[in-house]
Amino acid sequence: MDTTKIADNIDGLADREFKTGNMKMSFGSIMAIFAFLSTIVGGLYGGFVLYQKIEAVAGLDLEEYQLQMNIMDAKVTGISEKVEESVEYSRDIKNGLRADILGIEKQTDRVEDMVRESEDKVRNMIDDAEIRFENQRERVRVSQSGSMKELEDKLMDKLQRALDNPLAD
């Protein structure tokens, strides 16, 4: 098969005329008639589907529909009551937690105050002990320096006697 001939036949298809009965038609007019017929068939099908939908709505049992709506309303009411109970319960929990947190904060403040008091007492005890130790050291230093002075005087006396009279003792 020669593809060039096929392409030439397709290119010339728009210019060709077909004879059907007593009428001559071009390819474009055949396509227009096909489009017109498709539109009419599609419109008829859409109308038929719309008619079926209208019949279905017209045939609804409205009492059954109302009963279903009432059941759904009752369920929604029950759910909303449960939601309200849950919200109230959550509020109670929140308020309880708030009270617990405030109690813990008060206890923490008391403990901090006790710790500060203990720190102050310990600091005072340390300061008092340092003063006592310093006083004690001073007394020891004074007594040692007095004893040392006495000892030094005695030693100097003996040394002087020994120097004055080396044969005496």
C-alpha positions in Angstrom: 0.0 0.0 0.0 1.1 3.4 -0.8 0.7 5.9 2.0 0.9 8.8 -0.3 -2.2 7.8 -2.1 -4.1 7.3 1.2 -3.0 10.8 2.3 -4.1 12.3 -1.0 -7.5 10.6 -0.7 -7.9 12.0 2.8 -6.9 15.5 1.7 -9.5 15.4 -1.1 -12.2 14.0 1.1 -13.5 17.5 2.0 -13.9 18.4 -1.6 -15.7 15.2 -2.7 -19.4 15.0 -3.0 -21.5 11.9 -2.3 -24.7 11.1 -4.0 -27.5 9.6 -1.9 -30.8 9.3 -3.6 -31.4 12.5 -5.5 -29.2 14.6 -3.3 -25.5 15.4 -3.6 -23.8 16.0 -0.3 -20.2 16.9 0.7 -18.4 15.4 3.7 -18.9 18.6 5.7 -22.7 18.5 5.2 -22.8 14.9 6.2 -20.9 15.7 9.4 -23.4 18.6 10.1 -26.4 16.3 9.7 -24.7 13.7 12.0 -24.1 16.5 14.7 -27.7 17.7 14.4 -29.1 14.1 14.8 -26.7 13.5 17.8 -28.0 16.7 19.5 -31.6 15.7 19.1 -30.9 12.1 20.4 -28.9 13.5 23.4 -31.7 16.0 24.2 -34.3 13.2 24.1 -32.2 11.1 26.4 -31.6 13.9 28.8 -35.4 14.6 28.9 -36.1 11.0 29.6 -33.6 10.9 32.5 -35.1 14.1 33.9 -38.6 12.6 33.6 -37.4 9.5 35.6 -36.0 11.8 38.3 -39.2 13.8 38.6 -41.2 10.6 38.8 -38.9 9.3 41.5 -39.3 12.5 43.5 -43.1 12.6 43.0 -43.4 9.0 44.2 -41.5 9.6 47.4 -43.2 8.6 50.7 -43.1 11.9 52.5 -44.3 10.4 55.8 -41.4 7.9 55.8 -39.0 10.8 55.0 -40.5 12.8 57.9 -40.1 9.8 60.2 -36.5 9.5 59.2 -35.9 13.2 59.8 -37.5 12.9 63.3 -35.2 9.9 64.1 -32.2 11.9 63.0 -33.3 14.9 65.0 -33.6 12.7 68.1 -30.1 11.3 67.5 -28.7 14.8 67.1 -30.4 15.9 70.3 -29.0 12.9 72.2 -25.6 13.6 70.7 -25.8 17.3 71.6 -26.8 16.4 75.2 -23.8 14.1 75.4 -21.5 16.8 74.0 -22.8 19.2 76.6 -22.2 16.7 79.4 -18.7 16.1 78.1 -18.1 19.9 78.0 -19.3 20.2 81.6 -17.2 17.2 82.7 -14.2 18.8 80.9 -14.8 22.1 82.8 -15.0 20.2 86.1 -11.7 18.6 85.3 -10.1 21.9 84.3 -11.3 23.6 87.5 -10.0 20.7 89.6 -6.6 20.9 87.9 -6.5 24.6 88.4 -7.3 24.2 92.1 -4.6 21.4 92.3 -2.0 23.7 90.6 -2.8 26.6 92.9 -2.4 24.3 95.9 0.9 23.1 94.6 2.0 26.7 94.0 1.1 27.5 97.6 3.0 24.5 99.0 6.0 25.5 96.8 5.9 29.0 98.2 5.8 27.7 101.8 8.7 25.3 101.1 10.7 28.2 99.5 10.1 30.3 102.6 11.2 27.5 104.8 14.4 27.0 102.8 15.1 30.7 103.0 14.6 30.7 106.7 16.8 27.6 107.1 19.5 29.3 104.9 19.3 32.4 107.1 19.6 30.3 110.3 22.6 28.4 108.9 24.3 31.6 107.8 23.8 33.1 111.2 25.1 30.0 112.9 28.2 30.0 110.6 28.7 33.7 111.3 28.4 33.1 115.1 30.8 30.1 114.9 33.3 32.2 112.9 33.2 34.9 115.5 33.6 32.4 118.3 36.5 30.7 116.5 38.1 34.1 115.9 37.7 35.0 119.5 39.2 31.7 120.6 42.1 32.1 118.2 42.7 35.6 119.5 42.7 34.3 123.1 45.1 31.5 122.2 47.3 34.0 120.3 47.3 36.3 123.3 48.0 33.5 125.8 50.7 32.1 123.5 52.3 35.4 123.0 52.2 36.0 126.8 53.7 32.6 127.5 56.2 33.0 124.7 57.2 36.4 126.2 57.7 34.8 129.6 59.6 31.9 128.1 61.7 34.3 126.1 62.4 36.4 129.2 63.4 33.3 131.3 65.6 32.1 128.5 67.3 35.5 128.1 67.9 35.6 131.9 69.5 32.2 131.8 71.6 33.1 128.8 72.7 36.3 130.4 73.6 34.5 133.7 75.5 32.0 131.7 77.4 34.7 129.8 78.1 36.6 133.0 79.3 33.6 134.8 80.1 30.7 132.5 81.2 28.4 135.3 78.1 28.9 137.5 75.5 26.3 136.6 
